[in-house]
Amino acid sequence: MGTAVDSTFVDAISLAPLHRKIHQGPATIELSFTDGRVTGKIQAGPQALPIDVTVEETVFDTGPALEVALSTVVLEPGKVATIHLFEILERRVKPYHLESKGAETVETPAGAFETIRVDLEPADGSPGGQTIWVEAAAPHRVVKSTAEIPAQMGGGTATSELIGSE
């Protein structure tokens, strides 16, 4: 579907998402996160799907903003938490279990890194999930991630890796 551009703006203190815009081929997704609401639209050609979801908890967005937020958390092995992520295609907030699994060495094109592995699994047992490897030492970059792609997007696994460290 061509080049994709994914821009996310986050709050400077909480790192909670404020606005996200994704553009790929004929599709554009725009989201705004305000107190108690996620609003926006999914536009694919002439078809537009509005998004207007009331939320009661702190909500994070999937993708780059989540990875930035995770890079600031102390990820002690065995640490478990529940976070709430906005699922764009489902147009709803979904709870996920976040578990810090411990240290792993990860090889990427940028080299080998000592990381902390973080697993995210849907709390409701539905398909999906993600594994994120965060560099154990500062600057705590996300060096690799894998995510299950939903069936409505064709299924499969998306993997991203750090390719340079400069």
N, C-alpha and C positions, 0 to 999 in steps of 0.2 A: 504493500500500500504506500510505498514511498517513504520519504523522510518524515520522522516524527519529532515534534518539538513539545516538550513537557516543562512548563514553567510553574513553579510553586513559590508562593510568598508565605513566610511564617513569622509569627510574633517573635521579636528579638529576645524576649525573656523566657517565655514558656515554650517556645518552638512549636506551639499549636498552629495548625494551618489557618491562613487567612483567605487566600485565593489561589486557585489552580486553573491553568488553561492548558489543554492538550490539543494539538492539531496534528492529524495524520491523514494524508490523502483527502478524501471528501468529508471527513468527520472532524468535528470540533466539540470539545467538552469544556464547559466553563462551570466552575464551582466557587461559591463564596461561603465561608464559615463565619457565622456570627453567633453571639450568645443565644444558645437554644435552637439554632436552625442551620441547616445546610440547604442552600438554594442554588439554582443554576439551570443548565439545560445540556442535553446531548443533541447535537445537530448533525445529521447524516443526510446530505443532499437536501431534499425538500422536507424530510421528516424531522420533527423536533420533539424530543421527550423532555417535558419539564421536570425539574427536581425541586422539591420543597418538602424537607423532612424536619420534623421537630425532634430535638435531641435533649436528653436530660443529663447526660454525662459529658465529660471532656472527650472530644472525638479527635482522633488523628486520621490522617489520610494515608492511603497506601502509597508506595513509591518513594521518591527521593526525600520527601519531608519526614517520613517515618525513619528512614535510615539516618538522617541528620540527628533526629531526636535520640535514637538509640545510641549514637556515638557519644552522647553526653551523660549516659546513665552508668552507674557503677554496676558492672555485670558480674556479680559474684556467682561462681558455679552453684547450681541448685536453686538459684533465685527464681521464684515463680510469681507471676502477676497476671491480672486480666486487664487488657486494654480494649478500647472500642475503636474500630476502624470503619470509615465510611466506604462501603462497597459501591463503586460507581455503577456497574452494570446492573446490580440488584436494586440500586437506589435506596439503600437502607444502611443503618448502622448495625454492625455485627460484632459481638464480643469475641475476642481471641484470647487463648491462653498463651502467654509468653513465658518461655522457660530458658534460662541461661544454662546451657549444657556443660560448659567447661572449656578447657583449653584444647585447641587443635592447631596443628601446623597446616597452612593452606598454601598451595602453589598457584600462582597466577602468572600471566605474562610479565608482570612487574617484579616478580621474585617470590621468595618464600616469606610468609608472615606468621608470627605467633598470634593467634586470634582467640577470641571467645565466641563459641557457637551459640546462636540464639534461634530457637525454634518457635514459630508462631503457628498455632493450629486453631481452626474455628471451634469455639466453645460448644457449639450446637452439634458437632459431629459431621457437619456438611463437608463436601469436598473442598479442597483448597488448602492452603498453607504455604509457608515460606520458611526458608532457613537463611539466616544472615550471619556472616562471619565478620566480626568487628575486631580490628587490630587491638591487641592487648595493651600495647604501649601507646603513649601520645604520638601522633595526634588522634588516635582512635578512629581511623577511617574505616568505612565499610570496604573490605577488600574483595568480597564475593557475596553474591546472593543467588538463590534459586527460588523460583515461585511456580506453583502449579497454575497453569492457565485454565480459566473456566471453559466448560464445554461450549458455551455460547460464543466463545472466541476461537473455537476449533480444538481446544484441549492442548495438552503438551506441557512442557516445562520451559520457562524463561530463565536464562542464566546471565548474570552480569559479573564481570571481573575487572579488577583494577589492571589497567594495561601500562600505566606509567606512574611513577611516584614523584614526579617533579611538579 
